[in-house]
């Protein structure tokens, strides 16, 4: 299974080291996340972060909503280590759970309902059939009126769109690495981006397709709230 690559500490560490560089307009994305959650009928009390990585999404929500508590879920030991470090300042308001979203068994370790469920750049590693099933599991765990927000890597509509995304990401990463004082060429940066070990684990689906799955499962007010080529934030409410 390609997703197993994320259990490799070197692969996970490389992603964590480059996360802030690889994701353009990160602050705007976090703002969109919070805006969607604030439009729920009530402030969140229980929050779930699926495929949490270093738990930046959960930490952002816990900062914004001091009465909330949250659970961060991942299956990569290194990701969970980093999540625990980021969440340490929240004390008993946050905890981590090791679980694999690739099977329905992840739900067995959690008790719903949750007022908000988040995911960041994780679900695209699952086959489409499993993505669809996971969205149903997420809806089942949401409280009535609760929000699901997915910041995700999605498929381009055409090969040209994919080329534009790769070029934009390489230019962004080259600029940021230059700002850090690294001596690299653009060609080197682009080659490393395209040849990275986790690229084979990507199973991308168009954002429109995934939004339609969610509508069919009964999510309300489903929409794509933000998009930059193959990066998208979409979701809906129960």
C-alpha positions as CSV (number, residue, x, y, z in Angstrom):
1,X,0.0,0.0,0.0
2,X,1.6,3.3,-1.1
3,X,0.3,5.1,2.0
4,X,2.6,3.0,4.2
5,X,5.4,5.2,3.0
6,X,4.3,7.7,5.7
7,X,5.4,5.2,8.4
8,X,9.0,5.8,7.2
9,X,10.5,8.3,9.6
10,X,12.7,9.9,6.9
11,X,9.7,10.5,4.6
12,X,7.6,11.9,7.4
13,X,10.5,14.1,8.7
14,X,11.1,15.5,5.2
15,X,7.4,16.4,4.9
16,X,7.3,18.0,8.3
17,X,10.5,20.0,7.6
18,X,9.1,21.4,4.3
19,X,5.4,21.7,5.3
20,X,5.4,25.5,5.8
21,X,7.4,25.9,2.6
22,X,5.3,23.5,0.4
23,X,1.9,25.0,1.2
24,X,1.4,28.4,-0.3
25,X,-0.9,30.9,1.4
26,X,-1.1,28.8,4.5
27,X,-2.4,31.6,6.8
28,X,-5.3,32.3,4.4
29,X,-6.1,28.6,4.5
30,X,-6.3,28.6,8.3
31,X,-8.5,31.7,8.2
32,X,-10.9,29.9,5.8
33,X,-10.9,26.9,8.1
34,X,-12.0,29.0,11.0
35,X,-14.6,30.9,9.0
36,X,-16.3,27.7,8.0
37,X,-16.4,26.4,11.6
38,X,-17.7,29.8,12.9
39,X,-20.7,29.5,10.6
40,X,-21.9,26.3,12.4
41,X,-24.9,27.0,14.7
42,X,-22.7,26.8,17.8
43,X,-19.1,27.1,18.8
44,X,-17.3,23.7,18.8
45,X,-16.7,21.9,22.0
46,X,-15.3,18.6,20.7
47,X,-13.0,18.7,17.6
48,X,-11.4,15.8,15.6
49,X,-8.4,16.2,13.4
50,X,-7.9,13.2,11.0
51,X,-4.5,12.5,9.5
52,X,-3.3,15.3,11.7
53,X,0.4,15.4,10.8
54,X,1.9,17.9,13.2
55,X,-1.6,19.0,14.3
56,X,-1.4,22.5,13.0
57,X,-5.2,22.5,12.1
58,X,-6.3,21.3,15.5
59,X,-4.0,23.7,17.3
60,X,-5.4,26.6,15.2
61,X,-8.9,25.7,16.2
62,X,-8.1,25.2,19.9
63,X,-6.4,28.6,19.9
64,X,-9.5,30.2,18.4
65,X,-12.0,28.4,20.6
66,X,-10.7,28.3,24.2
67,X,-13.6,26.1,25.4
68,X,-12.9,23.4,22.8
69,X,-11.0,20.2,23.3
70,X,-9.7,17.9,20.5
71,X,-8.3,14.6,19.4
72,X,-5.6,14.3,16.7
73,X,-5.5,11.1,14.8
74,X,-2.7,9.8,12.6
75,X,-0.9,6.4,11.8
76,X,2.6,7.8,11.5
77,X,4.6,7.5,14.7
78,X,6.7,10.6,13.8
79,X,3.7,12.6,12.9
80,X,2.1,11.8,16.3
81,X,5.3,12.7,18.1
82,X,5.3,16.1,16.4
83,X,1.5,16.5,17.1
84,X,2.1,15.9,20.8
85,X,4.8,18.5,20.9
86,X,2.6,21.1,19.2
87,X,-0.4,20.3,21.4
88,X,1.5,20.0,24.7
89,X,0.6,23.6,25.6
90,X,-3.1,22.8,25.6
91,X,-2.8,20.3,28.4
92,X,-5.8,18.0,28.9
93,X,-7.7,19.8,26.1
94,X,-5.9,17.7,23.5
95,X,-4.8,14.1,23.0
96,X,-3.6,11.9,20.2
97,X,-4.8,8.6,18.9
98,X,-2.9,6.2,16.6
99,X,-5.2,4.9,13.9
100,X,-5.3,4.1,10.2
101,X,-8.0,5.9,8.2
102,X,-7.6,3.2,5.5
103,X,-10.0,0.9,7.3
104,X,-13.3,1.6,9.2
105,X,-11.7,0.3,12.4
106,X,-10.3,3.8,13.2
107,X,-13.8,4.7,14.4
108,X,-13.7,2.1,17.1
109,X,-11.2,4.2,19.1
110,X,-13.4,7.3,19.2
111,X,-16.7,8.3,20.6
112,X,-18.8,10.9,18.9
113,X,-20.4,13.2,18.3
114,X,-17.9,15.9,17.3
115,X,-18.9,19.5,16.7
116,X,-16.1,19.9,14.0
117,X,-14.0,17.4,12.1
118,X,-10.9,18.6,10.2
119,X,-8.5,16.9,7.9
120,X,-5.4,18.3,6.2
121,X,-3.6,16.7,3.2
122,X,-4.3,13.2,4.3
123,X,-7.4,11.7,2.7
124,X,-6.0,11.9,-0.8
125,X,-3.8,8.9,0.0
126,X,-6.8,6.7,0.1
127,X,-8.4,4.9,-2.9
128,X,-11.6,6.7,-4.1
129,X,-13.9,4.0,-2.7
130,X,-12.3,4.4,0.7
131,X,-12.5,8.2,0.5
132,X,-16.3,7.9,-0.1
133,X,-16.7,5.5,2.8
134,X,-14.6,7.7,5.1
135,X,-16.9,10.7,4.3
136,X,-19.8,8.6,5.5
137,X,-18.0,7.7,8.7
138,X,-17.2,11.3,9.3
139,X,-20.8,12.4,8.8
140,X,-21.9,9.7,11.3
141,X,-19.5,11.1,13.9
142,X,-20.6,14.8,13.4
143,X,-23.1,16.4,15.7
144,X,-26.2,17.9,14.1
145,X,-25.0,21.2,12.5
146,X,-21.4,20.2,12.9
147,X,-18.8,21.2,10.2
148,X,-16.4,19.0,8.2
149,X,-13.5,20.9,6.7
150,X,-11.0,19.2,4.4
151,X,-7.8,21.0,3.3
152,X,-6.7,18.7,0.5
153,X,-4.6,17.9,-2.5
154,X,-7.1,17.3,-5.4
155,X,-6.8,16.3,-9.0
156,X,-6.4,18.8,-11.8
157,X,-9.0,18.7,-14.5
158,X,-6.4,18.4,-17.3
159,X,-2.7,17.5,-17.7
160,X,-2.0,21.2,-18.5
161,X,-3.5,22.1,-15.1
162,X,-1.3,19.6,-13.4
163,X,1.8,21.1,-15.1
164,X,0.8,24.6,-14.0
165,X,0.4,23.4,-10.4
166,X,3.8,21.6,-10.5
167,X,5.4,24.8,-11.9
168,X,3.8,27.1,-9.4
169,X,4.8,24.8,-6.5
170,X,8.4,24.6,-7.6
171,X,8.6,28.4,-8.0
172,X,7.1,28.9,-4.6
173,X,9.5,26.4,-2.9
174,X,12.5,27.7,-4.8
175,X,11.7,31.2,-3.5
176,X,11.2,30.1,0.1
177,X,14.3,28.0,0.2
178,X,16.3,31.0,-1.2
179,X,14.8,33.1,1.6
180,X,16.3,30.6,4.0
181,X,19.7,31.0,2.5
182,X,19.9,27.7,0.7
183,X,22.1,27.4,-2.3
184,X,19.9,25.5,-4.8
185,X,18.9,25.9,-8.4
186,X,15.3,26.0,-9.7
187,X,15.9,22.8,-11.7
188,X,17.1,21.0,-8.5
189,X,14.1,22.1,-6.5
190,X,11.6,21.1,-9.2
191,X,13.3,17.7,-9.6
192,X,13.2,17.1,-5.9
193,X,9.5,18.1,-5.8
194,X,8.5,15.8,-8.6
195,X,10.7,12.8,-7.5
196,X,9.8,12.9,-3.8
197,X,9.1,9.5,-2.3
198,X,5.6,10.2,-1.1
199,X,4.4,11.4,-4.6
200,X,3.5,7.8,-5.5
201,X,1.1,7.7,-2.5
202,X,-1.1,10.4,-4.0
203,X,-4.5,9.1,-5.2
204,X,-6.1,12.4,-6.3
205,X,-9.8,13.0,-7.0
206,X,-11.3,16.2,-8.4
207,X,-12.8,18.5,-5.8
208,X,-16.1,18.6,-7.7
209,X,-16.3,14.8,-7.5
210,X,-15.7,14.8,-3.8
211,X,-18.2,17.5,-3.1
212,X,-20.8,15.5,-5.0
213,X,-20.0,12.4,-2.9
214,X,-20.6,14.5,0.2
215,X,-23.9,15.9,-1.1
216,X,-25.1,12.4,-1.8
217,X,-24.2,11.3,1.7
218,X,-26.4,14.0,3.2
219,X,-23.9,16.8,4.0
220,X,-25.5,20.3,3.7
221,X,-24.2,23.5,2.2
222,X,-21.3,21.6,0.6
223,X,-18.8,23.9,-1.2
224,X,-15.2,24.4,-2.2
225,X,-14.3,27.4,0.0
226,X,-10.8,28.0,-1.4
227,X,-8.6,26.7,-4.2
228,X,-5.2,27.2,-5.7
229,X,-4.6,24.8,-8.6
230,X,-4.5,21.4,-6.9
231,X,-4.9,22.7,-3.3
232,X,-8.4,23.0,-2.1
233,X,-10.5,23.5,1.0
234,X,-13.9,22.0,0.8
235,X,-16.5,20.6,3.2
236,X,-20.0,21.0,4.5
237,X,-22.3,20.6,7.5
238,X,-24.3,17.8,9.0
